Amino acid sequence: MSATTFCIVGLGRAGNFHLTSIKSIKNAKLLSVVDTNLDLIKQYGEAEGCNAYQTIDEALADPKLDAVVIASPTDSHFEYIIKALNAGKHVFTEKPLGHALHEVAECFDLAASKGLALYLGFQRRYDKSFMALKESLPQLGNLRLWKASSRDNPRPSIAYLSISGNIFHDMLIHDFDMLTYLLGAAIPEKVFAAGYAHDKEIANLNDFDTVLCTVQYPNGLICSIDTSRISAYGYDQRLEVFGEHGMAKAENQLNNTLQVSTAAGTNHSPANFSFPQRYKEAYTEIINQFIIGIENGVLNNVSKQACMLSHLIADAALEAALHNKVVDFDAQYGDKIRKG
């Protein structure tokens, strides 16, 4: 079977993760890279032996290209997704697809009309710990409490944060996607969030760096998610689900399992420094599943309904934090999900 040919659009942090993944997968081939930085694409073109372009249009004109990985700044995602799909290319994109619900829906509808794969970079769905946690849920019976901590490290640059949207759509969106991954497209009843910006640079962006969010479902399940843009002790990613018959937990991954105990106390290795280390295997697996999906006609790894739902939960949480209110999610957004 011939290798799937790729173009990576955007050679920043995310683009480099995906470059590493593509190079490690046997039936994947890097055909081209795209970035506005001329010196950077020349460097990558020479190092990787691939074509290098400053515009996505040049890359899309290549008939040998099968798939596009969009890892460019968030404001460009929707435009590039639409261009790639209209050019007949399969698309893997980092979040968000767009900054409005109608843009999310348009991406899915266009991909479906053309029979093209549209995959989203929600890498936690491919993490072994969270996959195992999902398999354990039937043992817990009726779910009652969900507690997640998602604390980043290091803090992203202000240049990135200024174009990221906000903490709800850029960071907490991964936690909201986990709700749909583990619970299906269940529509919440209420959403509340409180946030604060301890970092003055983030405050100047009218954004938050620390947030506590609660999501309540009609069946009584209450979910709490705390998040922070900085965690001095390393990347902190934990999830606990409590049900009538027991509890399931996915803990942090440590750099190693060494514990040292002395009279002064017990110390163990710190958590992974940042999410590239925490999700290294998941990043490779998500690209691998994208290729398998292209080959077998599995056109989405996240459904349109699930993606719209997580986007709307982020909208509701932002509204709640800005206006100090509990959002009646079902009344305000439920019909949008049900109608698709």
C-alpha positions in Angstrom: 0.0 0.0 0.0 1.4 3.4 -1.0 2.2 5.9 1.7 -0.2 8.7 2.5 1.4 12.0 1.5 1.2 15.0 3.9 1.6 18.7 4.0 2.1 20.4 7.4 0.8 23.9 7.5 2.4 25.8 10.4 5.8 25.0 11.8 5.4 26.1 15.3 5.0 23.9 18.4 2.1 21.7 17.2 3.5 21.5 13.7 6.7 20.0 15.0 4.8 17.4 17.1 3.1 16.2 13.9 6.3 16.3 11.9 7.9 13.9 14.4 4.8 11.6 14.2 4.7 11.5 10.4 8.4 10.7 10.2 7.9 7.8 12.6 5.0 6.2 10.7 5.9 3.7 8.0 3.1 4.4 5.6 3.3 8.3 5.9 5.4 10.6 3.8 6.0 14.3 4.3 5.5 15.9 0.9 5.6 19.6 1.8 5.6 22.2 4.6 3.9 25.6 4.7 4.8 28.6 6.8 5.0 32.4 6.3 8.6 32.4 7.6 10.7 32.1 4.5 13.9 31.2 6.3 12.1 28.6 8.4 10.6 26.8 5.4 13.9 26.8 3.6 15.5 25.2 6.6 12.8 22.5 6.9 12.7 21.9 3.2 16.4 21.1 3.1 16.4 19.1 6.4 13.4 17.0 5.5 13.8 16.8 1.7 10.4 18.1 1.0 8.7 21.0 -0.8 8.5 24.3 1.1 5.9 26.9 0.4 4.8 30.2 2.0 1.1 29.8 1.1 -1.2 26.9 1.4 -2.5 27.4 -2.1 0.8 26.4 -3.6 0.8 23.2 -1.6 -2.8 22.3 -2.4 -2.0 22.6 -6.2 0.1 19.5 -5.9 -1.9 16.5 -7.3 0.4 14.1 -5.3 -0.8 15.5 -2.0 -3.3 13.4 -0.1 -3.7 15.1 3.3 -3.1 18.3 5.1 -2.2 18.8 8.8 -3.3 22.3 9.9 -1.2 23.5 12.8 -1.1 27.2 11.9 -2.3 30.1 14.2 -5.9 29.6 15.3 -7.3 32.5 13.3 -6.4 30.8 10.1 -7.9 27.3 10.8 -11.3 27.7 9.3 -10.0 29.3 6.1 -7.4 26.6 5.6 -9.7 23.8 6.3 -12.2 25.0 3.7 -9.5 25.5 1.2 -8.0 22.1 1.7 -11.4 20.3 1.5 -12.4 22.2 -1.6 -9.0 21.1 -3.1 -10.0 17.5 -2.4 -7.5 16.9 0.4 -8.2 15.0 3.7 -7.7 17.3 6.7 -6.3 16.8 10.2 -6.6 20.0 12.2 -5.7 21.3 15.6 -8.6 23.0 17.4 -10.5 25.1 16.9 -12.1 24.5 13.5 -13.5 28.0 13.7 -14.4 30.6 16.2 -18.2 30.3 15.7 -20.6 27.4 15.7 -21.6 27.9 12.1 -18.0 27.6 11.0 -17.6 24.3 12.9 -20.8 22.9 11.2 -19.6 24.1 7.8 -16.3 22.3 8.0 -18.1 19.0 8.9 -20.8 19.4 6.2 -18.3 20.2 3.5 -16.1 17.2 4.4 -19.1 14.9 4.4 -20.3 16.2 1.0 -16.9 15.5 -0.5 -16.4 12.2 1.2 -13.2 13.4 2.8 -11.7 12.7 6.3 -11.8 15.5 8.8 -10.0 14.6 12.0 -9.5 16.8 15.1 -6.4 17.0 17.3 -8.0 16.0 20.6 -5.0 13.8 21.6 -6.4 12.8 25.0 -8.8 10.4 23.2 -5.7 8.4 22.2 -4.0 8.3 25.5 -3.8 4.8 27.0 -4.8 6.0 30.5 -8.0 7.7 29.4 -8.9 4.9 26.9 -8.6 2.5 29.8 -10.7 4.8 32.0 -13.4 4.8 29.4 -13.5 1.0 29.3 -13.9 0.9 33.1 -17.0 3.2 33.3 -19.6 0.4 33.0 -18.3 -1.1 36.2 -19.1 2.1 38.1 -22.8 2.0 37.6 -24.6 5.4 37.7 -22.0 8.1 37.5 -22.3 10.8 40.2 -19.1 12.9 40.3 -16.4 13.8 37.9 -13.3 15.7 39.0 -10.6 16.8 36.5 -7.4 18.9 36.9 -5.8 20.3 33.8 -2.9 22.5 34.7 -0.5 23.5 31.9 3.3 24.0 32.0 5.1 26.1 30.9 2.8 29.0 30.3 2.3 29.7 26.6 3.7 32.8 25.1 1.6 36.0 25.2 2.0 36.1 21.4 0.2 32.7 21.3 -2.4 33.6 23.9 -3.3 36.8 22.2 -4.6 34.9 19.2 -5.8 31.7 20.9 -9.3 32.9 21.6 -9.7 32.4 25.3 -8.9 29.8 28.0 -12.2 28.1 27.5 -11.9 27.5 23.7 -8.1 27.0 23.7 -7.5 24.9 26.9 -10.6 23.8 28.6 -12.0 22.7 25.2 -9.9 19.5 25.7 -11.7 18.8 28.9 -15.1 19.5 27.4 -14.2 17.1 24.6 -13.4 14.5 27.2 -16.9 14.9 28.5 -18.2 13.9 25.0 -15.6 11.2 24.6 -16.5 9.5 27.9 -20.2 10.4 28.2 -21.3 10.6 24.5 -23.3 13.6 23.3 -25.2 14.0 26.6 -26.6 17.6 26.8 -25.7 19.3 30.1 -28.4 21.0 32.2 -26.4 23.8 33.7 -22.9 25.3 33.3 -21.0 27.6 35.7 -17.5 28.9 35.7 -15.4 31.3 37.8 -12.1 32.7 36.6 -9.3 35.0 37.5 -6.1 36.3 35.9 -3.2 36.4 38.3 -0.8 37.1 35.4 -1.1 40.8 34.4 -0.2 40.1 30.8 -3.1 37.6 30.6 -5.4 40.1 32.4 -4.5 42.7 29.7 -5.9 40.2 27.1 -9.2 40.2 29.0 -8.7 36.5 29.6 -8.2 34.2 32.6 -5.3 32.1 33.7 -7.1 30.2 36.5 -10.6 28.7 36.1 -13.0 26.4 38.0 -15.9 25.1 35.9 -18.8 23.0 36.8 -21.1 21.1 34.4 -24.3 19.4 35.7 -26.3 16.8 33.8 -30.1 16.0 34.1 -29.2 12.5 35.5 -27.5 14.2 38.5 -23.9 13.8 37.4 -21.8 16.8 38.5 -18.5 17.6 36.8 -15.9 19.9 38.1 -12.8 21.0 36.1 -10.0 23.2 37.4 -7.4 24.6 35.1 -4.4 26.9 35.2 -2.1 28.2 32.6 0.9 27.5 34.8 1.9 24.6 37.1 5.3 25.1 38.8 5.7 21.3 39.5 5.1 20.1 35.9 2.2 19.3 33.6 -0.7 18.2 35.7 -3.4 16.1 34.0 -5.7 14.0 36.3 -9.2 12.7 36.0 -11.4 10.9 38.6 -14.9 9.5 37.9 -17.0 8.4 40.9 -20.1 6.2 40.6 -22.5 4.2 42.7 -20.3 1.1 42.5 -16.8 2.6 42.7 -14.3 5.0 41.3 -11.9 5.2 38.3 -8.8 7.5 38.2 -6.3 8.4 35.6 -3.2 9.9 37.3 -0.3 11.9 36.1 2.5 10.2 34.2 5.8 10.6 36.0 9.2 10.8 34.4 10.1 7.6 36.2 8.7 5.5 39.1 11.6 6.1 41.5 10.7 6.9 45.1 13.3 7.9 47.6 12.4 7.7 51.3 14.6 9.1 54.1 14.0 10.6 57.5 13.2 13.8 55.7 10.2 12.2 54.0 9.4 10.5 50.7 10.1 12.0 47.3 9.2 10.8 43.8 10.0 11.9 40.3 8.1 14.9 39.1 5.3 14.8 36.5 6.2 15.2 32.8 7.4 18.7 32.1 4.8 19.6 29.5 2.1 18.1 27.3 4.4 17.1 24.4 6.1 14.6 26.8 2.8 13.6 28.4 1.1 12.8 25.1 4.0 11.8 22.9 2.6 8.4 22.1 -1.0 9.8 21.7 0.2 12.4 19.1 1.7 9.6 17.0 -1.4 7.3 17.4 -3.8 10.1 16.4 -2.0 10.6 13.0 -1.8 6.8 12.6 -5.6 6.6 13.1 -6.1 9.4 10.6 -4.2 7.4 8.0 -6.2 4.3 8.8 -9.4 6.3 8.6 -8.5 7.6 5.1 -7.7 4.1 4.0 -10.9 2.6 5.4 -13.4 5.4 4.9 -13.7 6.3 8.6 -14.1 10.0 8.0 -14.2 11.4 11.5 -12.6 10.7 14.9 -14.9 13.2 16.6 -18.5 13.5 15.4 -20.0 16.8 14.3 -22.5 16.7 17.2 -19.7 16.1 19.8 -17.6 18.9 18.4 -20.5 21.3 18.4 -21.4 20.3 21.9 -17.9 20.9 23.3 -17.8 24.3 21.5 -21.1 25.3 23.0 -20.0 24.2 26.5 -17.0 26.5 26.1 -19.3 29.3 25.0 -21.5 28.8 28.0 -18.6 28.6 30.5 -17.1 31.8 29.1 -20.5 33.5 29.5 -20.8 32.2 33.0 -17.4 33.5 34.0 -17.8 36.9 32.4 -21.2 37.5 33.9 -21.1 35.6 37.2 -24.1 33.5 36.3 -25.3 29.9 36.0 -26.1 29.2 32.4 -29.2 27.1 31.7 -27.4 25.1 29.0 -30.2 23.0 27.8 -32.6 25.9 27.4 -30.1 28.1 25.7 -28.2 25.6 23.5 -29.9 22.2 23.6 -31.9 22.6 20.4 -28.8 23.6 18.5 -27.2 20.2 19.4 -30.4 18.2 18.8 -30.9 19.8 15.4 -27.2 19.3 14.5 
